């Protein structure tokens, strides 16, 4: 399966959100872009979207929502997560 380029326009966010996003991505060991795309993929899968993977086929384990990870990511970005 080939990959496709994803073009996203720059968004203006508050400095606090940007810092929280970068901190959470660093803790997860991924880039902020990968962090955001993964969170979006989890939300799409939760809503029933069908796709074979995000960055490569099969990287989202049966497309089942991972509520624990999604909630942890949301908590991390909101600054309420535990380190």
NORLIN-V280775 format. One record per pair of residues at least 12 apart in sequence whose C-alpha atoms are under 10 Angstrom apart, sorted by the first residue. I is the first residue (numbers start at 1). GAP is how many residues later the second one is. D is the distance in Angstrom with one decimal. If there is no record, write none. Layout:
# NORLIN-V280775
{{I & GAP & D} {I & GAP & D}}
This chain:
# NORLIN-V280775
{{1 & 51 & 9.0} {1 & 52 & 9.6} {1 & 55 & 7.8} {1 & 56 & 7.1} {2 & 53 & 9.9} {2 & 54 & 8.5} {2 & 55 & 9.3} {3 & 50 & 9.9} {3 & 51 & 8.9} {3 & 52 & 7.4} {3 & 53 & 7.5} {3 & 54 & 9.5} {4 & 51 & 9.3} {6 & 31 & 9.7} {8 & 25 & 9.8} {16 & 61 & 9.4} {16 & 62 & 9.3} {16 & 63 & 9.3} {17 & 60 & 6.9} {17 & 61 & 7.6} {17 & 62 & 8.9} {18 & 14 & 9.2} {18 & 59 & 8.7} {19 & 58 & 8.6} {19 & 60 & 9.6} {20 & 55 & 9.8} {20 & 56 & 7.0} {20 & 57 & 4.9} {20 & 58 & 6.9} {20 & 59 & 6.3} {20 & 60 & 10.0} {21 & 12 & 9.6} {21 & 14 & 8.1} {21 & 15 & 8.4} {21 & 52 & 9.1} {21 & 53 & 9.6} {21 & 55 & 7.7} {21 & 56 & 5.2} {21 & 57 & 8.5} {21 & 58 & 9.1} {22 & 13 & 9.0} {22 & 54 & 9.9} {22 & 55 & 8.5} {23 & 53 & 8.1} {23 & 54 & 8.0} {23 & 56 & 9.3} {24 & 48 & 9.6} {24 & 49 & 7.3} {24 & 50 & 9.3} {24 & 51 & 9.2} {24 & 52 & 5.5} {24 & 53 & 6.2} {24 & 54 & 9.5} {24 & 55 & 8.8} {24 & 57 & 9.3} {24 & 59 & 9.6} {25 & 48 & 8.9} {25 & 51 & 8.9} {25 & 52 & 8.9} {27 & 49 & 9.2} {27 & 56 & 8.5} {28 & 45 & 9.1} {28 & 48 & 10.0} {34 & 20 & 9.7} {34 & 21 & 8.9} {35 & 38 & 8.5} {36 & 37 & 9.4} {37 & 17 & 8.1} {37 & 18 & 9.3} {38 & 16 & 7.4} {38 & 17 & 8.9} {38 & 22 & 9.0} {38 & 32 & 9.2} {38 & 35 & 9.8} {39 & 30 & 8.9} {39 & 31 & 6.6} {39 & 32 & 9.8} {39 & 34 & 7.5} {39 & 35 & 8.6} {40 & 14 & 9.9} {40 & 30 & 9.5} {41 & 12 & 8.7} {41 & 13 & 6.9} {41 & 19 & 8.4} {41 & 22 & 8.9} {41 & 24 & 9.1} {42 & 12 & 9.6} {42 & 18 & 8.1} {42 & 21 & 7.9} {42 & 22 & 8.1} {42 & 23 & 5.8} {42 & 24 & 7.0} {42 & 25 & 8.4} {42 & 27 & 8.9} {42 & 28 & 7.0} {43 & 22 & 7.4} {43 & 23 & 9.2} {43 & 24 & 9.3} {43 & 27 & 8.0} {44 & 19 & 9.2} {44 & 21 & 8.7} {45 & 15 & 9.0} {45 & 17 & 9.4} {45 & 18 & 5.7} {45 & 19 & 6.5} {45 & 20 & 5.9} {45 & 21 & 9.2} {46 & 17 & 8.0} {46 & 18 & 6.9} {46 & 19 & 5.0} {46 & 20 & 8.3} {46 & 21 & 8.6} {47 & 18 & 8.7} {48 & 15 & 8.6} {48 & 16 & 8.9} {48 & 17 & 9.2} {49 & 14 & 8.4} {50 & 12 & 9.8} {50 & 13 & 7.4} {51 & 12 & 7.6}}
